[in-house]
């Protein structure tokens, strides 16, 4: 139907690329591209390149006048699997009206700059360390080493792609840096579209979850060209830290507020030196550090709700528990979440990116038109997508579709698997 919203999910393997087309009453719909990236560990087929999906997107947005045009580009966060496609030179010929990025990418925001610097420094330090023979020798399992390298590569700043998003494209695209608490946005050229910003949070407590672990032992490896090798004392310290590391049990799910803790157990108050020492012990384990870095960047994700008529399209990027909890605890955001009719499944179906409370409580009694996961199975990440999550969503949604298995859906599926899957999302009913 011409009055309905069309969503195309491109098959990029392990990554995200979505084109939303909103009818405007004119010949050309209002076009929104949400992310364009693929993880190097999970391309959809042999020989596939991120440029392939860029070429297809540009073909899809080229009108009768021969010029490719996007009204809005959204980059939820700077992970490789969400932005790597923006490295392509072809974007220079695409006219873009606006580019939306999370507030954490604002170069004029000192707090944002500090967060990005700490995340990037740790990623560089870990990348350098994982190339060193003496560090490689500590890994009995080559697959574990590969997993770490891929996690770290995904968390680098991806500067070529980010340069396009910050200053590229044709025309003078307006840049906006958004976060939770910003007023809803209603583009003048698209009557009836309202975009609600649910994340990333600007709450200092949630921002702490965007901070990566200290990773002191890895930062020492940043100077790859240093004339001296790490000393035996340095390696011993790193090894001891890894052995002492825990699995980071102290996440927000299990924590009390500081005020609540002190109210009940004032005699157990800890000074800052003890807190810092305990955190340092927990934060130096290689896998824990890489996973925590990955989570820190994920929690900078834009969480957007696109409202068009009665359709509410939720695109949470890779937001993890900290951002979700902040949204669920805010009455207005929770009310918006309860109206979801179309859900882009967070973080490719990872267990920590779609809270059980959202599926079982917030969506209780509601039937979603669809839920979609942009994913490809990777042996070393067997829990993505998490089958229990997909099963739970099947109970809430008319259809649940994976980009790597589009033939399972039937209606509304583009048979060209290497191109994308089309969905027509009703504005009413």
C-alpha positions in Angstrom: 0.0 0.0 0.0 1.4 3.5 -0.9 0.5 4.8 2.6 2.6 2.2 4.4 6.2 2.3 5.5 8.7 0.2 3.7 11.8 -1.2 5.5 14.6 -3.0 3.6 17.0 -5.1 5.6 20.2 -5.7 3.6 22.0 -9.0 4.0 25.4 -7.8 5.2 26.1 -10.9 7.3 27.0 -9.9 10.9 26.2 -6.2 10.7 23.4 -3.7 10.1 22.1 -1.8 7.1 18.4 -0.8 6.9 16.6 1.5 4.5 13.3 3.0 5.7 11.0 4.7 3.2 8.2 6.8 4.6 5.5 8.0 2.2 5.2 11.8 1.9 2.4 12.2 -0.6 5.0 13.2 -3.2 6.6 11.0 -5.9 9.6 10.4 -3.7 9.4 8.9 -0.2 11.4 10.2 2.7 14.4 7.9 2.9 16.3 7.0 6.0 19.4 4.8 6.1 20.1 3.3 9.5 23.7 2.1 9.7 25.8 0.5 6.9 28.4 -2.0 8.1 29.5 -5.6 8.3 31.8 -7.4 10.7 34.9 -8.8 9.0 34.4 -12.1 10.8 30.9 -12.6 9.3 30.5 -11.5 5.7 27.4 -13.1 4.1 29.4 -14.9 1.4 32.8 -15.6 0.0 34.3 -12.7 -1.9 31.6 -10.3 -0.6 32.8 -6.7 0.2 31.1 -3.9 2.1 31.2 -1.9 -1.1 28.8 -4.4 -2.6 25.9 -3.4 -0.3 26.8 0.3 -0.8 26.4 -0.1 -4.5 23.0 -1.7 -4.0 21.8 1.0 -1.6 22.8 3.7 -4.0 21.0 2.0 -6.8 17.9 1.7 -4.5 17.9 5.4 -3.6 18.6 6.8 -7.1 15.5 8.5 -8.5 14.3 9.3 -12.0 16.5 12.3 -12.1 19.6 10.0 -11.9 20.7 11.4 -8.5 21.0 9.3 -5.4 19.4 11.0 -2.4 19.0 10.2 1.3 17.0 12.5 3.6 18.6 11.1 6.7 21.6 9.0 7.6 21.6 7.5 11.1 24.8 5.9 12.4 23.8 4.3 15.7 27.4 3.9 16.9 30.9 3.5 15.5 31.4 -0.2 15.7 32.8 -1.7 12.4 29.7 -3.8 11.9 27.5 -0.7 11.8 29.7 1.9 9.9 32.3 0.2 7.8 30.3 0.6 4.6 30.7 4.4 4.9 34.4 4.0 4.0 33.3 3.6 0.3 34.2 6.5 -2.0 30.8 6.3 -3.7 29.2 8.2 -0.8 30.7 11.4 -2.1 28.1 11.4 -4.9 25.1 10.8 -2.6 23.1 13.9 -1.5 22.3 13.7 2.2 20.0 16.0 4.1 21.0 15.2 7.7 23.3 12.9 9.6 22.4 11.8 13.1 25.1 10.5 15.5 25.1 9.8 19.2 26.1 12.7 21.5 29.3 10.7 22.3 30.6 11.5 18.8 30.4 15.3 19.3 33.9 16.7 18.9 32.8 19.9 20.8 31.7 18.0 23.9 34.6 17.5 26.3 33.0 14.5 28.0 32.3 12.8 24.7 35.9 13.4 23.5 37.2 11.9 26.8 35.1 8.8 26.4 36.1 8.2 22.8 39.8 8.8 23.7 39.7 6.2 26.5 37.9 3.7 24.4 40.2 4.2 21.4 43.4 4.1 23.5 42.4 0.7 25.0 41.5 -0.7 21.6 44.8 0.4 20.2 46.7 -1.0 23.2 44.9 -4.3 23.0 45.4 -4.6 19.2 49.1 -4.0 19.7 49.4 -6.4 22.5 47.7 -9.2 20.6 50.3 -8.9 17.9 53.2 -9.5 20.2 54.8 -13.0 20.2 55.1 -13.1 24.0 51.4 -12.3 24.3 50.3 -14.7 21.6 52.3 -17.5 23.3 49.9 -17.2 26.3 47.0 -18.4 24.2 46.6 -22.2 24.1 43.4 -21.8 22.0 44.0 -19.9 18.7 40.2 -19.4 18.3 40.1 -17.4 21.5 42.9 -15.2 20.2 41.0 -14.7 17.0 37.9 -13.8 18.9 39.8 -11.2 20.9 41.3 -9.7 17.8 37.9 -9.4 16.1 36.3 -7.8 19.2 39.1 -5.3 19.4 39.1 -4.5 15.6 35.3 -3.9 15.8 35.9 -1.4 18.6 38.5 0.8 16.9 37.3 4.2 15.9 36.9 3.3 12.2 38.1 6.8 11.3 37.7 6.5 7.5 34.0 5.7 7.9 33.5 8.3 10.7 35.1 10.9 8.5 32.4 10.4 5.9 29.7 10.6 8.6 31.2 13.8 10.1 32.0 15.7 6.9 31.3 13.6 3.8 28.4 13.1 1.4 27.2 15.5 -1.3 25.5 18.7 -0.2 25.7 20.4 3.1 24.2 17.8 5.4 23.3 19.0 8.8 24.9 17.0 11.7 23.0 16.4 14.9 24.4 14.7 18.0 21.6 13.1 20.0 20.9 11.5 23.3 18.2 10.5 25.7 16.2 13.5 26.9 16.4 15.4 23.6 13.0 16.6 22.3 11.3 14.5 19.6 12.3 15.4 16.0 9.8 16.0 13.2 11.5 16.6 9.8 9.6 19.3 8.0 9.8 17.4 4.7 8.1 14.4 6.1 4.7 15.2 7.7 3.6 12.7 10.1 7.0 11.4 11.1 8.2 11.9 14.6 11.5 10.4 15.9 11.9 9.8 19.6 15.4 9.6 21.1 15.6 7.0 23.9 19.4 6.7 24.1 22.3 6.9 24.7 21.7 8.2 28.1 23.3 11.4 29.5 22.9 10.2 33.0 26.3 10.1 34.7 25.5 6.6 36.3 24.8 5.2 32.8 27.8 7.0 31.2 30.1 5.1 33.6 29.0 2.0 31.7 30.4 3.6 28.5 33.8 3.9 30.1 36.1 1.0 29.1 38.1 -0.9 31.7 41.4 0.7 32.7 43.5 -1.9 30.8 46.8 -0.5 32.1 48.8 -3.6 31.0 47.5 -3.2 27.4 48.2 0.5 27.1 51.9 -0.2 27.5 51.9 -2.0 24.2 50.6 1.0 22.3 54.0 2.1 21.1 54.6 -0.7 18.7 57.7 0.9 17.4 59.3 1.2 20.8 63.0 0.1 20.7 62.7 -2.1 23.8 60.6 -5.1 24.5 58.4 -5.4 27.6 60.3 -6.4 30.7 59.8 -9.6 32.5 58.3 -7.6 35.3 55.7 -6.1 32.9 54.7 -9.5 31.6 54.5 -11.0 35.1 52.3 -8.2 36.2 50.0 -8.7 33.2 49.9 -12.5 33.7 49.1 -12.1 37.5 46.4 -9.6 36.7 44.8 -12.1 34.3 44.9 -14.9 36.8 43.3 -12.7 39.4 40.6 -11.5 37.1 37.0 -12.3 37.8 34.1 -12.5 35.3 33.0 -8.9 36.3 29.9 -9.8 38.4 29.3 -6.3 39.6 27.1 -5.1 36.7 24.0 -2.8 37.1 21.7 -5.8 37.2 23.1 -6.7 40.6 24.0 -3.3 42.1 22.5 -1.1 44.7 22.7 2.7 44.5 25.4 4.2 46.7 22.8 5.8 49.0 20.9 2.6 49.5 24.1 0.7 50.2 25.3 3.2 52.8 21.9 3.4 54.4 21.9 -0.3 55.1 25.6 -0.9 55.8 27.3 2.3 56.8 30.1 0.4 58.6 31.1 -1.2 55.2 31.8 2.1 53.4 34.9 1.8 51.2 37.3 4.6 50.4 38.3 5.4 46.9 41.7 3.7 47.1 40.1 0.3 47.9 37.5 0.7 45.1 40.2 1.6 42.6 42.3 -1.4 43.6 39.4 -3.8 43.4 38.4 -2.4 40.0 42.0 -2.7 38.7 42.2 -6.4 39.6 38.9 -7.1 37.8 39.7 -5.1 34.7 42.9 -6.5 33.3 41.8 -9.9 32.1 42.1 -10.1 28.3 38.7 -11.4 27.4 36.9 -9.4 30.1 38.7 -6.2 28.9 37.8 -6.8 25.3 34.2 -7.7 26.1 33.9 -4.6 28.4 35.3 -2.4 25.7 32.8 -3.8 23.2 30.0 -3.2 25.7 31.2 0.3 26.4 30.9 1.3 22.7 27.6 -0.6 22.4 26.2 1.6 25.2 26.8 4.7 23.1 24.2 3.5 20.6 21.4 5.7 19.5 18.1 4.1 20.5 15.4 5.6 18.2 11.7 5.1 17.9 10.2 6.1 14.5 6.6 7.0 14.9 4.5 7.2 11.7 0.7 7.0 12.2 0.1 4.0 14.3 3.4 2.4 13.4 6.2 2.5 16.0 9.5 1.2 14.6 12.1 0.6 17.3 15.8 0.7 16.2 18.0 0.3 19.3 21.3 -0.2 17.6 23.5 -2.4 19.8 22.4 -0.8 23.1 23.0 -3.0 26.0 21.6 -3.3 29.5 22.7 0.1 30.9 21.0 2.0 28.1 17.9 -0.3 28.2 17.5 0.0 31.9 17.6 3.8 31.7 14.9 3.7 29.0 12.7 1.2 30.9 12.9 3.3 34.1 11.8 6.5 32.4 8.0 6.6 32.3 7.7 8.3 28.9 10.3 6.1 27.2 8.7 3.0 28.7 5.3 4.1 27.3 6.9 4.5 23.9 8.5 1.1 24.1 5.1 -0.4 24.9 3.8 0.8 21.6 6.4 -0.9 19.4 5.0 -2.5 16.3 8.2 -3.3 14.5 11.5 -4.2 16.3 15.0 -4.3 14.8 16.4 -6.9 17.2 19.2 -5.3 19.2 22.8 -6.4 18.8 22.0 -9.2 16.2 20.1 -11.2 18.8 22.6 -11.1 21.6 21.4 -12.1 25.1 22.4 -8.7 26.6 20.7 -6.4 24.1 17.0 -7.2 24.5 15.9 -7.2 28.1 13.4 -10.0 29.2 11.3 -7.3 30.8 10.9 -5.6 27.4 9.6 -8.7 25.7 7.6 -10.3 28.6 6.3 -7.2 30.5 6.4 -4.1 28.3 5.1 -5.9 25.2 2.6 -8.0 27.2 -0.7 -8.3 25.4 0.7 -6.7 22.2 1.3 -8.3 18.8 4.2 -6.8 16.9 3.9 -6.7 13.1 7.5 -8.0 12.9 10.9 -8.4 14.5 14.0 -8.7 12.4 17.6 -9.8 13.1 20.5 -8.8 10.9 22.9 -11.7 11.6 25.0 -14.5 10.4 26.0 -17.4 12.7 29.7 -17.4 13.7 31.1 -20.5 15.3 33.0 -18.7 18.0 29.8 -16.8 19.1 27.3 -19.7 19.2 24.9 -17.7 21.4 24.3 -15.0 18.8 21.5 -15.0 17.9 20.1 -16.4 21.1 17.4 -19.0 20.4 15.5 -18.3 23.6 15.2 -14.7 22.6 13.9 -15.5 19.1 11.4 -18.0 20.6 10.1 -15.4 23.0 9.8 -12.8 20.2 7.9 -15.4 18.1 5.2 -15.3 20.8 5.0 -11.5 20.5 5.4 -11.0 16.8 3.5 -12.0 13.7 6.8 -12.7 12.0 10.4 -13.0 13.1 12.9 -12.8 10.3 16.7 -13.3 10.0 18.7 -11.7 7.3 20.6 -15.0 6.7 17.4 -17.1 6.3 14.8 -14.9 4.6 13.1 -17.8 2.8 11.6 -18.9 6.1 9.2 -16.0 6.2 7.1 -16.3 3.0 5.1 -13.1 2.6 6.9 -9.9 1.7 10.3 -11.4 1.2 12.6 -10.3 -1.6 13.9 -13.6 -3.1 17.3 -12.1 -4.0 18.9 -13.1 -0.7 22.2 -11.3 -1.4 20.3 -8.0 -1.8 17.8 -7.6 1.0 14.4 -8.4 2.5 11.6 -5.9 2.1 8.9 -5.3 4.7 5.8 -3.2 4.3 4.9 -2.0 7.7 1.2 -0.8 8.1 0.7 2.7 9.4 -2.7 1.6 10.7 -4.1 -1.5 12.2 
